[in-house]
Amino acid sequence: MSYSTADSFRPVTLDDVRGAQKMLSGVARATAMEGSRHLSQMVGAPVHLKCENLQRTGSFKLRGAYVRIAGLLPEERAAGVVAASAGNHAQGVALASSLLGVRSTVFMPKGAPLPKVSATRDYGAEVRLHGQVVDETLAAAQEYAAGTGAVFIHPFDHPDVIAGQGTVGLEILEQCPEVRTILVGIGGGGLAAGIAVAVKSVRPDVRVVGVQAAGAAAYPPSLAAGRPVTVDNPATMADGIKVGRPGDVPFGIIGELVDEVRTVSEDELSAALLLCLERAKLVVEPAGASPVAALLSDPGAFEGPVVAVLSGGNVDPVLMERVLRHGMAAQGRYLAVRLRLTDRPGALATLLGALSVVDANVLDVSHVRTDPRLGLTEAEVELHLETKGPAHCAEVGQALREAGYTVIG
């Protein structure tokens, strides 16, 4: 399975994916398939989680990167490879290159999370920090490729990459032969395209559903227009699927083989990440949780057995903390309130006592006494509370008002 870089628009076939599977033997893990009783009860049919968050480097990206680099001609390998990424693709290219003895350079944004930068270096790549956003980083990597002759390894827009990602689909069919629906997150489209090629070639009756974050959903308008369309300023916490334009190669495959593309909100992504952590005991990044978010948003829409592909688990701890709080808030389990009280000794203790009566757990308190908005004898307090659901949030607010406090937010 050796192709030159010029051969970048050939069709991707089942034979390509099977060839990639042989190539990845002993390199990529055949990741676990875990059942979810909670999601199964919600959907009314068996739901399984395909745990690519447990793959080497923490995501499916190693599969496509290894197949792409392994397929380079000897003179291309000698020139080295270059990639641009804020995280998962960077680590996949770095490890694949090290395993194949190829020199790699990875451009990452200056604001990339330190754990991802450190991991990419540890896997053997030379890391260059450039630009504030991925588009600037991408331009720098392509300029480097043009100037040095290094081969640019695209994260999704190449048949070899798609074939490598398609091995996830073959594993799903082996591990869950009775599957009826597969849910997979979509950014540029490499993973969804590869899974669709593998699955539809063997089981055309299986429904393949792509999932995008609503703030970075380039596929719905692109499919409607019949060509890749760019979404300006994509915005989502799910950086793994935060792509403004579909790849040309995966777009054609997805348009032909993927049955539906759905979108999910930021609240649904947060709730899905929280559910994976609490119920499945799995650390999953927001992009990886997008198929679970689709299940949460419309559980009756999918025929089972359902397989949800958890594409990655490389989440920055700082982002994880923010997302978990966001997810708790979306479920009514986290409440932030601001209120005013009389600034006198014991006033804060009295307030906290009122909260203890309704069993609200105080996580954080901010106490402001000096502000032009406040009267001479007033203070403003912002409270972050752990609550037990929407009904409990309403109970807390009612208790505060009944105790005479003015709730202002």
KEKE-3310 file (N, C-alpha, C; in steps of 0.2 Angstrom, whole numbers, plus 5000, padded with zeros to 4 digits):
npx = (5004:5008:5008:5011:5012:5005:4995:4982:4968:4961:4949:4943:4943:4935:4945:4956:4955:4955:4968:4975:4971:4979:4992:4992:4992:4998:5002:4992:4980:4966:4953:4943:4926:4913:4898:4884:4873:4865:4863:4858:4845:4840:4839:4832:4837:4851:4866:4883:4899:4913:4929:4939:4946:4955:4965:4982:4991:4979:4969:4960:4968:4981:4980:4976:4987:4998:4996:4996:5010:5017:5015:5022:5034:5051:5060:5052:5050:5063:5064:5057:5042:5029:5017:5002:4993:4982:4982:4977:4980:4993:5000:4997:5004:5017:5020:5018:5028:5039:5039:5041:5053:5055:5058:5050:5041:5031:5019:5011:4998:5002:4995:4992:4987:4998:5000:4997:5007:5019:5017:5017:5030:5037:5033:5042:5043:5048:5043:5035:5030:5018:5008:4991:4979:4973:4972:4983:4993:4993:4995:5009:5015:5013:5020:5033:5034:5034:5046:5056:5054:5048:5035:5018:5007:4991:4977:4965:4961:4965:4967:4974:4974:4960:4958:4965:4958:4946:4948:4943:4929:4929:4933:4922:4912:4917:4916:4904:4893:4879:4876:4866:4865:4878:4886:4896:4907:4910:4923:4933:4930:4937:4937:4923:4921:4930:4925:4912:4915:4920:4910:4898:4902:4902:4890:4877:4865:4867:4865:4874:4878:4883:4890:4890:4896:4886:4890:4901:4897:4900:4896:4882:4877:4886:4883:4870:4873:4880:4893:4909:4908:4913:4913:4913:4923:4921:4915:4917:4918:4923:4936:4942:4933:4932:4931:4932:4929:4924:4934:4940:4941:4935:4922:4915:4914:4906:4895:4889:4888:4886:4872:4865:4868:4869:4867:4874:4872:4882:4879:4873:4885:4893:4885:4886:4900:4901:4892:4899:4910:4905:4896:4901:4914:4924:4937:4934:4936:4927:4924:4925:4914:4903:4895:4888:4881:4872:4864:4859:4852:4841:4835:4826:4828:4836:4839:4843:4855:4866:4881:4892:4905:4918:4929:4941:4952:4959:4959:4962:4966:4962:4952:4943:4939:4931:4922:4915:4909:4900:4893:4887:4879:4870:4863:4856:4863:4873:4874:4875:4873:4870:4868:4862:4866:4864:4878:4885:4892:4892:4883:4886:4888:4875:4868:4875:4870:4856:4857:4862:4851:4843:4850:4861:4876:4890:4902:4910:4914:4912:4915:4910:4913:4915:4910:4904:4890:4884:4875:4879:4879:4878:4882:4889:4887:4893:4889:4894:4886:4883:4870:4855:4848:4836:4824:4828:4837:4827:4821:4831:4833:4820:4820:4830:4824:4813:4820:4823:4832:4839:4840:4850:4855)
npy = (4994:5008:5024:5039:5056:5063:5056:5059:5060:5048:5036:5029:5013:4997:4988:4996:5000:4988:4984:4994:4990:4979:4984:4992:4983:4978:4991:5001:5000:4988:4995:4995:4990:4996:4993:5003:5005:5015:5024:5014:5012:5024:5026:5014:5003:4993:5001:5005:5010:5015:5015:5025:5035:5028:5024:5023:5038:5044:5046:5043:5047:5042:5031:5035:5044:5036:5026:5035:5040:5029:5025:5033:5037:5032:5043:5053:5050:5053:5066:5070:5074:5086:5094:5102:5107:5108:5098:5083:5077:5081:5074:5061:5061:5063:5052:5041:5045:5043:5029:5025:5029:5042:5059:5072:5087:5098:5110:5121:5130:5145:5146:5133:5120:5116:5102:5095:5100:5096:5082:5080:5083:5073:5062:5063:5073:5088:5103:5118:5133:5143:5157:5162:5156:5140:5141:5151:5143:5132:5138:5142:5129:5124:5133:5130:5117:5119:5126:5117:5104:5095:5083:5087:5082:5080:5082:5076:5076:5066:5051:5040:5043:5043:5029:5024:5029:5022:5009:5009:5007:4994:4987:4990:4982:4969:4969:4972:4964:4965:4978:4992:5006:5019:5031:5046:5058:5073:5083:5089:5077:5065:5054:5050:5048:5037:5027:5026:5021:5008:5002:5003:4996:4983:4981:4988:4991:4997:5011:5026:5040:5056:5069:5085:5100:5113:5126:5125:5119:5114:5105:5103:5115:5113:5101:5104:5113:5106:5106:5109:5121:5135:5139:5154:5159:5148:5142:5133:5123:5110:5107:5097:5095:5107:5113:5123:5121:5107:5093:5090:5077:5068:5074:5071:5057:5057:5063:5054:5042:5043:5044:5054:5070:5077:5091:5097:5106:5117:5115:5102:5095:5097:5091:5078:5075:5075:5064:5053:5053:5051:5041:5031:5031:5036:5046:5059:5069:5085:5084:5071:5066:5070:5061:5055:5066:5068:5057:5060:5072:5068:5054:5044:5043:5034:5018:5003:4990:5003:5011:5022:5032:5036:5047:5053:5057:5068:5080:5096:5099:5111:5116:5105:5106:5118:5114:5103:5110:5118:5108:5103:5114:5114:5103:5107:5106:5114:5130:5148:5162:5180:5191:5204:5210:5217:5225:5220:5213:5196:5194:5187:5174:5171:5171:5160:5150:5150:5144:5131:5126:5122:5113:5116:5115:5125:5130:5141:5158:5175:5191:5207:5223:5236:5246:5256:5254:5250:5253:5263:5254:5242:5226:5215:5198:5184:5168:5151:5137:5119:5109:5099:5097:5104:5107:5108:5119:5129:5129:5133:5147:5151:5150:5159:5171:5171:5173:5186:5191:5200:5194:5196:5190)
npz = (5000:4994:4990:4981:4985:4975:4972:4977:4976:4973:4974:4990:4995:5001:5001:5003:5016:5023:5020:5027:5040:5041:5040:5052:5062:5077:5079:5081:5094:5095:5100:5115:5117:5125:5135:5139:5151:5156:5145:5136:5143:5141:5127:5124:5118:5115:5119:5114:5118:5108:5112:5107:5114:5122:5114:5108:5110:5114:5105:5089:5079:5077:5069:5055:5053:5053:5043:5032:5033:5032:5019:5011:4998:4997:4995:4999:5012:5017:5016:5027:5037:5040:5050:5055:5070:5084:5094:5094:5081:5080:5090:5085:5072:5077:5085:5075:5066:5073:5076:5063:5059:5054:5051:5060:5060:5069:5069:5081:5088:5097:5109:5112:5123:5136:5141:5129:5120:5126:5126:5112:5109:5117:5110:5100:5090:5083:5089:5084:5089:5083:5078:5083:5080:5073:5059:5056:5060:5052:5039:5041:5042:5030:5022:5027:5022:5008:5008:5012:5007:5015:5018:5019:5031:5030:5041:5038:5024:5014:5005:5011:5024:5027:5025:5035:5046:5044:5049:5061:5059:5054:5065:5073:5067:5069:5083:5087:5079:5076:5075:5072:5071:5069:5077:5075:5078:5068:5060:5050:5043:5041:5049:5050:5036:5033:5042:5036:5023:5026:5034:5026:5015:5018:5026:5021:5027:5039:5048:5047:5056:5057:5068:5072:5081:5084:5083:5074:5062:5047:5038:5036:5028:5018:5012:5008:4998:4989:4988:4996:5009:5017:5034:5043:5056:5066:5081:5096:5111:5108:5102:5094:5083:5077:5064:5050:5036:5026:5021:5005:5000:5010:5010:4998:5000:5012:5008:4999:5007:5021:5031:5038:5045:5060:5072:5088:5104:5114:5128:5127:5123:5135:5145:5140:5141:5154:5158:5152:5160:5173:5173:5164:5167:5160:5153:5142:5128:5123:5109:5107:5114:5107:5099:5110:5115:5105:5107:5119:5116:5107:5111:5106:5092:5086:5079:5088:5090:5095:5091:5098:5094:5103:5100:5105:5120:5124:5134:5140:5157:5163:5154:5156:5169:5167:5158:5165:5175:5167:5161:5173:5176:5166:5168:5180:5191:5196:5202:5200:5209:5212:5225:5236:5252:5269:5275:5288:5304:5304:5294:5282:5288:5292:5279:5274:5282:5279:5267:5270:5276:5266:5260:5251:5243:5246:5234:5231:5236:5233:5239:5239:5245:5242:5229:5216:5213:5225:5240:5255:5266:5261:5254:5241:5236:5227:5224:5221:5219:5222:5217:5216:5205:5193:5200:5213:5212:5210:5222:5231:5226:5229:5243:5247:5243:5252:5264:5263:5255:5241:5226:5212:5201)
capx = (5000:5012:5006:5014:5008:5001:4989:4978:4961:4959:4943:4944:4939:4936:4952:4961:4954:4958:4975:4977:4971:4985:4997:4991:4993:5004:5004:4986:4976:4959:4951:4937:4919:4910:4891:4882:4867:4861:4861:4853:4839:4837:4837:4827:4840:4858:4871:4890:4904:4919:4933:4946:4949:4960:4970:4988:4991:4973:4963:4960:4972:4987:4978:4977:4994:5003:4995:4999:5017:5020:5013:5026:5040:5057:5063:5047:5052:5069:5063:5053:5035:5027:5009:4999:4988:4982:4982:4977:4984:5000:5002:4997:5010:5023:5021:5019:5034:5045:5039:5043:5060:5054:5059:5044:5040:5024:5017:5006:4997:5005:4990:4990:4988:5004:5001:4997:5013:5023:5016:5020:5038:5039:5033:5048:5042:5051:5037:5036:5024:5017:5001:4986:4974:4975:4973:4989:4998:4992:4999:5016:5017:5013:5026:5038:5034:5036:5053:5060:5052:5045:5028:5013:5002:4984:4973:4959:4960:4969:4964:4977:4972:4954:4958:4967:4953:4941:4949:4938:4923:4930:4933:4915:4908:4919:4915:4896:4891:4872:4875:4861:4867:4884:4886:4903:4909:4913:4926:4935:4927:4941:4935:4916:4921:4933:4920:4906:4917:4921:4904:4893:4904:4900:4883:4874:4859:4869:4864:4879:4875:4888:4888:4894:4895:4881:4894:4906:4894:4901:4893:4875:4876:4890:4879:4864:4875:4883:4901:4912:4906:4917:4909:4917:4923:4918:4916:4914:4923:4925:4942:4943:4929:4931:4934:4927:4927:4925:4939:4937:4940:4929:4916:4912:4912:4901:4889:4887:4887:4883:4865:4863:4872:4866:4871:4873:4873:4887:4876:4873:4892:4895:4881:4888:4906:4899:4889:4904:4915:4901:4892:4905:4921:4929:4938:4932:4936:4921:4923:4924:4908:4898:4890:4884:4877:4867:4860:4855:4847:4836:4837:4822:4829:4841:4838:4848:4860:4869:4888:4894:4912:4922:4935:4947:4951:4964:4956:4966:4963:4958:4945:4939:4935:4926:4916:4911:4904:4895:4888:4883:4874:4865:4858:4853:4867:4877:4870:4878:4869:4872:4863:4864:4864:4867:4885:4886:4895:4888:4878:4888:4886:4868:4867:4877:4866:4850:4858:4863:4844:4840:4855:4865:4883:4894:4908:4914:4910:4915:4911:4912:4910:4916:4908:4899:4883:4882:4874:4885:4878:4877:4888:4886:4890:4892:4889:4893:4883:4882:4863:4853:4844:4832:4819:4832:4839:4821:4820:4836:4831:4814:4822:4834:4819:4809:4824:4823:4838:4838:4844:4851:4857)
capy = (5000:5013:5029:5045:5062:5066:5052:5061:5061:5042:5033:5025:5007:4993:4985:5001:5000:4981:4985:4999:4987:4974:4989:4995:4977:4979:4998:5004:4996:4987:4998:4992:4992:4996:4994:5008:5003:5021:5026:5009:5013:5030:5025:5009:4998:4992:5006:5003:5015:5013:5019:5027:5039:5024:5023:5026:5045:5047:5047:5039:5050:5038:5026:5038:5047:5030:5024:5040:5041:5022:5025:5038:5034:5032:5050:5057:5049:5056:5073:5072:5076:5092:5094:5108:5104:5110:5093:5075:5075:5083:5068:5055:5062:5063:5045:5038:5046:5040:5022:5023:5032:5048:5065:5076:5094:5099:5117:5121:5137:5148:5145:5126:5117:5114:5095:5093:5102:5092:5075:5079:5083:5067:5057:5063:5078:5095:5107:5125:5137:5149:5159:5162:5151:5135:5144:5154:5138:5128:5142:5141:5122:5123:5137:5126:5111:5122:5128:5112:5098:5090:5081:5090:5077:5083:5078:5072:5076:5062:5044:5035:5045:5041:5022:5022:5030:5017:5003:5009:5004:4987:4984:4990:4977:4963:4968:4972:4963:4966:4985:4995:5013:5021:5039:5048:5066:5076:5089:5089:5072:5059:5048:5048:5045:5030:5022:5024:5016:5001:4999:5002:4991:4976:4981:4994:4992:5000:5019:5030:5047:5061:5074:5091:5105:5118:5132:5124:5114:5116:5100:5104:5119:5111:5096:5107:5117:5101:5107:5111:5128:5138:5143:5159:5160:5142:5142:5127:5120:5104:5109:5091:5095:5114:5114:5128:5119:5100:5091:5089:5070:5066:5077:5067:5051:5058:5065:5048:5036:5045:5044:5060:5074:5081:5096:5097:5112:5117:5112:5095:5092:5097:5085:5071:5074:5073:5058:5049:5053:5049:5034:5026:5031:5037:5053:5060:5077:5087:5082:5063:5065:5073:5056:5054:5072:5067:5052:5064:5077:5064:5047:5040:5044:5030:5011:5000:4992:5009:5012:5029:5032:5041:5048:5055:5059:5072:5086:5100:5099:5118:5115:5099:5109:5123:5110:5100:5115:5119:5102:5102:5119:5112:5098:5110:5103:5119:5137:5154:5168:5186:5194:5210:5210:5222:5224:5220:5207:5190:5194:5181:5168:5170:5169:5153:5146:5149:5139:5125:5123:5119:5108:5118:5115:5131:5129:5147:5164:5181:5196:5214:5228:5243:5247:5262:5252:5248:5258:5263:5248:5236:5221:5210:5192:5180:5161:5146:5131:5113:5108:5092:5097:5110:5108:5110:5126:5133:5129:5137:5153:5153:5151:5165:5177:5171:5175:5193:5193:5202:5190:5200:5186)
capz = (5000:4994:4986:4981:4987:4969:4971:4983:4975:4971:4978:4995:4995:5007:5001:5006:5023:5025:5019:5032:5046:5041:5042:5059:5067:5082:5080:5084:5098:5094:5107:5119:5116:5132:5135:5143:5154:5157:5138:5134:5145:5138:5120:5123:5114:5117:5117:5115:5117:5105:5116:5104:5119:5125:5109:5109:5109:5116:5100:5083:5074:5075:5063:5048:5052:5052:5036:5027:5032:5030:5012:5007:4994:5001:4994:5003:5019:5018:5017:5033:5037:5044:5051:5060:5074:5091:5099:5093:5075:5081:5093:5080:5068:5081:5086:5069:5063:5077:5074:5056:5058:5049:5055:5060:5063:5070:5071:5085:5090:5104:5115:5113:5130:5138:5141:5122:5117:5130:5124:5105:5110:5120:5105:5095:5085:5084:5090:5083:5091:5078:5077:5088:5078:5069:5052:5055:5061:5045:5034:5043:5041:5022:5020:5029:5018:5002:5008:5014:5004:5019:5016:5023:5032:5031:5046:5036:5017:5010:5005:5016:5031:5028:5025:5042:5051:5043:5053:5067:5057:5054:5072:5076:5064:5072:5090:5088:5072:5076:5075:5067:5070:5071:5078:5075:5077:5061:5060:5043:5040:5039:5053:5047:5029:5033:5045:5031:5018:5029:5036:5021:5010:5021:5029:5019:5031:5045:5047:5049:5057:5059:5073:5073:5085:5081:5082:5069:5058:5040:5034:5034:5022:5012:5009:5004:4992:4985:4988:5003:5011:5023:5040:5046:5064:5070:5088:5100:5115:5105:5097:5089:5077:5076:5057:5046:5030:5025:5017:4998:4999:5014:5008:4993:5003:5017:5004:4996:5011:5028:5031:5041:5049:5066:5076:5095:5107:5119:5134:5126:5124:5142:5148:5137:5144:5162:5158:5151:5166:5179:5172:5160:5170:5154:5152:5135:5126:5120:5102:5107:5117:5103:5098:5116:5115:5100:5110:5124:5113:5104:5112:5102:5085:5084:5080:5091:5094:5093:5093:5098:5094:5107:5096:5109:5127:5126:5136:5145:5164:5164:5150:5159:5175:5165:5154:5170:5178:5162:5161:5179:5176:5161:5172:5186:5197:5198:5202:5202:5210:5215:5229:5240:5259:5273:5277:5296:5306:5304:5289:5278:5291:5292:5273:5273:5286:5276:5262:5273:5278:5259:5258:5245:5244:5243:5232:5231:5238:5232:5244:5237:5249:5239:5222:5216:5213:5231:5245:5261:5271:5257:5251:5236:5237:5222:5227:5217:5223:5220:5218:5215:5199:5192:5206:5219:5210:5211:5229:5233:5225:5233:5250:5248:5243:5258:5269:5263:5251:5235:5221:5206:5195)
cpx = (5004:5010:5010:5009:5003:4995:4984:4970:4958:4953:4946:4940:4940:4942:4957:4961:4956:4965:4978:4976:4977:4991:4998:4992:4999:5006:4998:4983:4969:4956:4944:4931:4915:4902:4889:4874:4862:4859:4857:4846:4836:4835:4832:4830:4847:4862:4878:4894:4911:4924:4940:4949:4955:4965:4976:4988:4984:4968:4965:4965:4978:4986:4979:4984:4999:5002:4998:5006:5020:5019:5018:5032:5046:5060:5058:5049:5058:5069:5060:5046:5034:5019:5008:4993:4988:4982:4983:4981:4991:5003:5002:5003:5016:5025:5022:5025:5040:5045:5041:5050:5060:5054:5052:5044:5033:5023:5011:5005:5000:5001:4988:4991:4994:5005:5001:5004:5019:5023:5018:5027:5040:5038:5038:5048:5046:5045:5039:5030:5023:5010:4997:4981:4977:4976:4980:4995:4998:4996:5007:5019:5017:5019:5032:5039:5036:5044:5058:5060:5049:5038:5023:5008:4996:4981:4968:4958:4965:4967:4967:4975:4965:4953:4960:4962:4947:4942:4945:4931:4923:4930:4926:4911:4910:4917:4907:4893:4883:4871:4870:4862:4874:4884:4893:4903:4912:4916:4927:4931:4930:4938:4928:4917:4924:4928:4914:4909:4918:4915:4899:4895:4902:4893:4880:4868:4861:4868:4870:4877:4881:4885:4893:4892:4891:4885:4900:4903:4894:4897:4886:4874:4880:4886:4873:4866:4878:4890:4903:4911:4910:4912:4914:4917:4920:4920:4912:4920:4926:4930:4943:4939:4928:4935:4929:4925:4928:4931:4936:4936:4935:4923:4912:4910:4906:4894:4885:4885:4885:4876:4862:4868:4868:4870:4869:4875:4879:4885:4875:4880:4894:4892:4884:4895:4905:4897:4895:4909:4911:4899:4897:4912:4926:4930:4938:4933:4929:4919:4922:4917:4902:4893:4885:4879:4871:4862:4855:4850:4841:4836:4832:4823:4833:4839:4844:4849:4864:4876:4890:4902:4915:4929:4941:4946:4956:4961:4961:4962:4959:4952:4941:4935:4930:4920:4912:4907:4899:4890:4884:4877:4869:4860:4855:4857:4873:4874:4875:4873:4872:4867:4866:4862:4867:4874:4886:4889:4890:4883:4879:4886:4879:4865:4869:4872:4859:4851:4859:4856:4841:4845:4859:4872:4887:4901:4913:4910:4915:4911:4914:4908:4910:4915:4903:4892:4880:4881:4879:4884:4877:4883:4885:4890:4888:4893:4889:4891:4882:4875:4862:4849:4840:4827:4823:4835:4833:4820:4825:4834:4825:4816:4826:4829:4815:4813:4825:4829:4836:4842:4844:4854:4859)
cpy = (5006:5018:5036:5051:5065:5062:5053:5061:5054:5040:5029:5019:5003:4989:4989:5000:4993:4981:4989:4995:4982:4979:4991:4989:4978:4986:5001:4999:4995:4989:4995:4994:4991:4997:5000:5007:5009:5023:5021:5010:5019:5029:5019:5003:4998:4998:5004:5009:5012:5017:5021:5032:5035:5021:5026:5034:5048:5048:5043:5041:5046:5034:5030:5041:5041:5028:5029:5040:5035:5022:5029:5034:5036:5040:5055:5057:5053:5063:5075:5074:5082:5092:5100:5105:5107:5104:5086:5073:5076:5076:5062:5055:5061:5055:5040:5039:5043:5032:5020:5026:5038:5054:5069:5082:5096:5107:5117:5129:5139:5146:5138:5124:5114:5106:5092:5094:5097:5085:5075:5079:5076:5061:5057:5069:5084:5099:5114:5128:5143:5150:5158:5157:5146:5137:5147:5148:5133:5132:5141:5134:5121:5127:5133:5120:5113:5123:5122:5105:5093:5089:5083:5084:5080:5079:5074:5072:5073:5055:5039:5037:5042:5033:5020:5023:5025:5011:5003:5006:4997:4984:4984:4984:4970:4963:4969:4971:4964:4974:4988:5003:5015:5029:5041:5055:5067:5082:5091:5083:5065:5053:5045:5045:5038:5025:5021:5020:5009:4998:4998:4997:4984:4976:4988:4996:4996:5008:5022:5037:5051:5066:5079:5096:5111:5124:5131:5118:5116:5111:5101:5109:5117:5105:5098:5110:5112:5102:5110:5119:5130:5141:5147:5158:5154:5143:5137:5125:5114:5105:5103:5091:5102:5115:5118:5126:5111:5099:5089:5081:5067:5068:5073:5060:5052:5059:5059:5042:5037:5047:5051:5063:5078:5086:5095:5104:5111:5114:5105:5092:5092:5091:5079:5070:5072:5066:5052:5048:5050:5042:5029:5026:5032:5045:5054:5067:5078:5084:5074:5062:5067:5067:5055:5060:5071:5062:5056:5069:5074:5057:5042:5040:5038:5022:5008:4993:4998:5009:5019:5029:5038:5042:5050:5057:5064:5079:5089:5100:5106:5118:5110:5102:5114:5119:5106:5104:5117:5114:5101:5108:5117:5107:5101:5108:5108:5126:5142:5159:5174:5189:5200:5208:5216:5220:5225:5213:5201:5189:5188:5175:5166:5168:5161:5148:5145:5144:5132:5122:5120:5114:5109:5118:5121:5129:5135:5153:5170:5187:5202:5219:5235:5243:5252:5260:5251:5254:5258:5257:5242:5232:5217:5204:5188:5173:5156:5140:5125:5111:5101:5092:5103:5112:5111:5118:5131:5134:5133:5145:5156:5154:5157:5171:5177:5174:5183:5195:5195:5199:5194:5196:5179)
cpz = (5000:4988:4986:4983:4981:4969:4977:4982:4972:4976:4984:4995:5001:5007:5004:5014:5026:5025:5025:5039:5047:5043:5049:5064:5071:5083:5084:5088:5095:5100:5109:5116:5122:5131:5140:5145:5154:5150:5135:5136:5142:5131:5119:5119:5117:5114:5119:5114:5114:5107:5112:5109:5122:5120:5111:5107:5112:5111:5094:5078:5072:5069:5056:5047:5050:5045:5031:5027:5030:5022:5008:5004:4998:5001:4998:5010:5021:5019:5023:5032:5041:5044:5055:5063:5081:5096:5096:5087:5076:5085:5089:5075:5071:5082:5080:5066:5066:5076:5068:5054:5054:5054:5054:5063:5063:5073:5075:5087:5097:5110:5116:5120:5131:5138:5134:5119:5120:5127:5117:5105:5112:5115:5100:5090:5087:5084:5089:5085:5086:5078:5083:5087:5074:5061:5051:5056:5055:5040:5035:5041:5033:5019:5021:5024:5011:5002:5009:5010:5008:5017:5021:5024:5035:5037:5044:5028:5013:5010:5010:5023:5032:5028:5032:5047:5050:5046:5059:5065:5056:5061:5075:5073:5067:5079:5091:5081:5071:5076:5070:5066:5073:5072:5079:5074:5070:5062:5052:5039:5039:5043:5050:5040:5029:5036:5040:5026:5020:5030:5030:5015:5012:5023:5027:5023:5037:5044:5051:5050:5060:5063:5073:5078:5082:5079:5077:5064:5051:5036:5031:5028:5016:5008:5005:4998:4987:4984:4995:5003:5017:5028:5043:5053:5067:5077:5092:5105:5112:5099:5092:5083:5075:5069:5053:5039:5029:5020:5010:4997:5003:5012:5003:4996:5008:5013:5001:5001:5018:5027:5033:5045:5054:5069:5084:5098:5112:5126:5133:5126:5131:5146:5146:5140:5151:5162:5157:5157:5172:5178:5168:5163:5165:5153:5144:5133:5123:5113:5102:5110:5113:5101:5104:5117:5110:5103:5115:5121:5110:5105:5108:5095:5082:5085:5083:5088:5091:5096:5093:5099:5098:5104:5099:5116:5129:5128:5141:5151:5165:5160:5153:5165:5172:5162:5159:5173:5173:5161:5167:5179:5171:5164:5178:5192:5199:5197:5204:5203:5213:5219:5233:5247:5263:5276:5285:5298:5307:5299:5284:5281:5291:5285:5271:5277:5283:5270:5264:5274:5271:5256:5251:5247:5241:5241:5232:5233:5236:5235:5242:5242:5246:5231:5222:5215:5220:5236:5251:5265:5267:5255:5246:5236:5230:5225:5221:5221:5219:5222:5215:5209:5199:5198:5212:5218:5212:5219:5233:5232:5229:5241:5252:5248:5249:5264:5269:5259:5244:5230:5215:5200:5197)
residu = (MET:SER:TYR:SER:THR:ALA:ASP:SER:PHE:ARG:PRO:VAL:THR:LEU:ASP:ASP:VAL:ARG:GLY:ALA:GLN:LYS:MET:LEU:SER:GLY:VAL:ALA:ARG:ALA:THR:ALA:MET:GLU:GLY:SER:ARG:HIS:LEU:SER:GLN:MET:VAL:GLY:ALA:PRO:VAL:HIS:LEU:LYS:CYS:GLU:ASN:LEU:GLN:ARG:THR:GLY:SER:PHE:LYS:LEU:ARG:GLY:ALA:TYR:VAL:ARG:ILE:ALA:GLY:LEU:LEU:PRO:GLU:GLU:ARG:ALA:ALA:GLY:VAL:VAL:ALA:ALA:SER:ALA:GLY:ASN:HIS:ALA:GLN:GLY:VAL:ALA:LEU:ALA:SER:SER:LEU:LEU:GLY:VAL:ARG:SER:THR:VAL:PHE:MET:PRO:LYS:GLY:ALA:PRO:LEU:PRO:LYS:VAL:SER:ALA:THR:ARG:ASP:TYR:GLY:ALA:GLU:VAL:ARG:LEU:HIS:GLY:GLN:VAL:VAL:ASP:GLU:THR:LEU:ALA:ALA:ALA:GLN:GLU:TYR:ALA:ALA:GLY:THR:GLY:ALA:VAL:PHE:ILE:HIS:PRO:PHE:ASP:HIS:PRO:ASP:VAL:ILE:ALA:GLY:GLN:GLY:THR:VAL:GLY:LEU:GLU:ILE:LEU:GLU:GLN:CYS:PRO:GLU:VAL:ARG:THR:ILE:LEU:VAL:GLY:ILE:GLY:GLY:GLY:GLY:LEU:ALA:ALA:GLY:ILE:ALA:VAL:ALA:VAL:LYS:SER:VAL:ARG:PRO:ASP:VAL:ARG:VAL:VAL:GLY:VAL:GLN:ALA:ALA:GLY:ALA:ALA:ALA:TYR:PRO:PRO:SER:LEU:ALA:ALA:GLY:ARG:PRO:VAL:THR:VAL:ASP:ASN:PRO:ALA:THR:MET:ALA:ASP:GLY:ILE:LYS:VAL:GLY:ARG:PRO:GLY:ASP:VAL:PRO:PHE:GLY:ILE:ILE:GLY:GLU:LEU:VAL:ASP:GLU:VAL:ARG:THR:VAL:SER:GLU:ASP:GLU:LEU:SER:ALA:ALA:LEU:LEU:LEU:CYS:LEU:GLU:ARG:ALA:LYS:LEU:VAL:VAL:GLU:PRO:ALA:GLY:ALA:SER:PRO:VAL:ALA:ALA:LEU:LEU:SER:ASP:PRO:GLY:ALA:PHE:GLU:GLY:PRO:VAL:VAL:ALA:VAL:LEU:SER:GLY:GLY:ASN:VAL:ASP:PRO:VAL:LEU:MET:GLU:ARG:VAL:LEU:ARG:HIS:GLY:MET:ALA:ALA:GLN:GLY:ARG:TYR:LEU:ALA:VAL:ARG:LEU:ARG:LEU:THR:ASP:ARG:PRO:GLY:ALA:LEU:ALA:THR:LEU:LEU:GLY:ALA:LEU:SER:VAL:VAL:ASP:ALA:ASN:VAL:LEU:ASP:VAL:SER:HIS:VAL:ARG:THR:ASP:PRO:ARG:LEU:GLY:LEU:THR:GLU:ALA:GLU:VAL:GLU:LEU:HIS:LEU:GLU:THR:LYS:GLY:PRO:ALA:HIS:CYS:ALA:GLU:VAL:GLY:GLN:ALA:LEU:ARG:GLU:ALA:GLY:TYR:THR:VAL:ILE:GLY)
# end
